[in-house]
Amino acid sequence: MAKQIGVRIDRSSPVPLYHQLAEQLGEAISSGELQPGDAFENEVALGERLSLSRPTVRRAIQELVDQGLLLRRRGLGTTVAARKVHRRAELTSLWDDLARAGGRPSTKVLDYELVEDERVATALDLPADSVFLSVVRLRSAGDAPLAVLHNWLPPGLTDVTCEQLEQDGLYAVLRERGVRPVVAHQSIGARPPTAAERRHLGIRGNEPVLTMTRSAFDAIGNPVEFGDHCYRASNYTIEVMVDER
């Protein structure tokens, strides 16, 4: 029998109902309240229990399937996925990922300045002459350098300090200010490292770097950040669950 998870839906919140539901159910899986292989409450029962429409519940469940947290199998229903797929492509910061995995994250700010950048302005749908806070950070897991993170914060967030960014993850700093990224466009690729990236990441030989660019927005479409990151490919992977539609 599927376990019923306590969920609180705030209908006055600008965050979409399906996302509120998916976020809380996902946390139940990540925290271990729901275990791999557990049966998942069906969408009809879940919708009736929470007074949510079936399309809303279906979209929330599909979001968890897309994140690799749930498996849908014909004739067997929906179950919690194995833990090995829980390191997934999702809207979190690298700090959050490392902390969740016990990786002892640390950060060193390498560059911090106010700039204009037409590429970033276009990605965040802002005027070309917008002024951004440009921050380059070196993220390590324990003593091992893992990633060079270049982020641009839009007007209204340019007073985030170096001290804040070295003590915590970017998204944690933003959440403390009441800013929460909800949706993003993300691209993943690979390329040779620059000389500076080789130096900061301790790369030798022909090892490539894994790259990710991200434009993130809040629940009502306001820009939150643009990121252009590179990771040591030998130390970092992004796992994505795919299923047949």
Residue pairs with C-beta under 8 A, 6 or more apart in sequence:
1 39
2 38
2 39
2 40
2 41
2 42
2 45
3 33
3 34
3 38
3 39
3 41
4 41
4 49
5 24
5 25
5 28
5 33
5 34
5 41
7 20
7 21
7 24
7 25
7 50
8 24
9 17
9 20
9 21
9 50
9 52
10 20
11 17
13 20
13 219
14 219
14 220
15 180
15 182
15 219
16 182
16 219
17 52
17 56
18 56
18 57
18 59
18 60
18 63
19 60
19 63
19 182
19 219
21 50
21 52
21 56
21 57
21 60
22 59
22 60
22 61
22 63
22 64
25 34
25 60
25 64
26 64
26 67
26 69
28 34
29 64
29 69
29 70
29 80
29 86
30 69
30 86
30 100
34 40
34 80
35 80
36 80
36 81
36 82
36 83
37 79
37 80
37 82
38 79
38 80
39 77
39 78
39 79
40 61
40 70
40 77
40 78
40 79
40 80
41 49
42 77
42 78
43 54
43 57
43 58
43 61
44 54
46 52
46 57
47 53
47 54
47 56
47 57
50 57
61 70
61 72
61 78
64 70
65 71
65 72
65 78
65 241
65 243
66 241
67 88
67 89
67 90
67 241
68 81
68 85
68 86
68 88
68 239
68 240
68 241
69 80
69 81
69 85
69 86
69 88
70 78
70 79
70 80
70 81
71 78
71 79
71 80
71 81
71 243
72 78
72 243
73 79
81 241
85 239
85 241
87 97
87 101
87 237
87 239
88 238
88 239
88 240
88 241
89 186
89 188
89 238
89 239
89 240
91 181
91 182
91 183
91 184
91 216
92 171
93 169
93 170
93 171
93 172
94 105
94 139
94 146
94 147
94 149
94 169
94 229
95 105
95 107
95 139
95 168
95 169
95 170
95 171
95 172
96 169
96 171
96 172
97 103
98 104
98 105
98 139
98 141
98 146
99 105
99 169
103 141
103 142
104 141
104 142
105 139
105 140
105 141
105 169
106 139
106 140
106 142
107 137
107 138
107 139
107 140
107 165
107 166
107 167
107 169
108 137
108 138
108 140
108 166
109 135
109 136
109 137
109 162
109 165
109 166
110 136
110 137
110 138
110 148
110 200
111 134
111 135
111 136
112 133
112 134
112 135
112 136
112 162
113 133
113 134
114 131
114 132
114 133
114 134
114 158
115 131
115 132
115 134
115 152
116 128
116 129
116 130
116 131
116 132
117 132
117 134
117 152
118 128
120 132
120 152
120 226
121 127
121 128
121 129
121 130
121 132
122 128
123 185
123 215
123 226
124 130
124 154
124 215
124 217
124 223
124 226
125 223
126 154
126 155
126 223
130 154
130 155
131 155
131 158
132 152
132 153
132 154
132 155
132 158
132 226
133 152
133 153
133 157
133 158
133 159
133 160
134 150
134 151
134 152
135 149
135 150
135 151
135 152
135 153
135 160
135 162
135 165
136 148
136 149
136 150
137 148
137 149
137 150
137 151
137 165
137 166
138 145
138 147
138 148
138 149
138 200
139 145
139 146
139 147
139 148
139 149
140 146
141 235
144 235
145 200
145 201
145 202
145 232
146 201
146 231
146 232
146 235
146 236
147 201
147 229
147 230
147 231
147 232
147 236
148 196
148 197
148 200
148 201
148 229
148 230
149 170
149 227
149 229
150 227
150 228
150 229
151 170
151 225
151 226
151 227
151 228
152 225
152 226
152 227
153 160
153 225
154 223
154 224
154 225
157 174
157 177
157 179
157 224
157 225
160 173
160 174
164 173
165 173
170 225
171 181
174 180
174 181
174 224
174 225
179 218
179 224
180 218
180 219
180 224
181 216
181 217
181 218
181 224
181 225
182 217
182 218
182 219
183 216
183 217
183 219
184 214
184 215
184 216
184 217
185 214
185 215
186 212
186 213
186 214
186 215
187 212
187 213
187 214
188 210
188 211
188 212
188 238
189 210
189 211
189 212
190 208
190 209
190 210
190 211
190 233
191 208
191 209
191 211
191 230
192 206
192 208
192 209
193 201
193 203
193 207
193 208
193 209
193 230
197 203
197 209
197 230
198 204
201 209
201 230
201 232
203 209
203 232
207 232
207 233
207 234
208 233
209 230
209 231
209 232
209 233
210 230
210 231
210 232
210 233
210 236
210 237
210 238
211 228
211 229
211 230
211 231
212 227
212 228
212 229
212 230
212 231
212 238
213 226
213 227
213 228
213 229
214 225
214 226
214 227
214 229
215 223
215 225
215 226
216 223
216 224
216 225
216 226
216 227
217 223
217 224
218 224
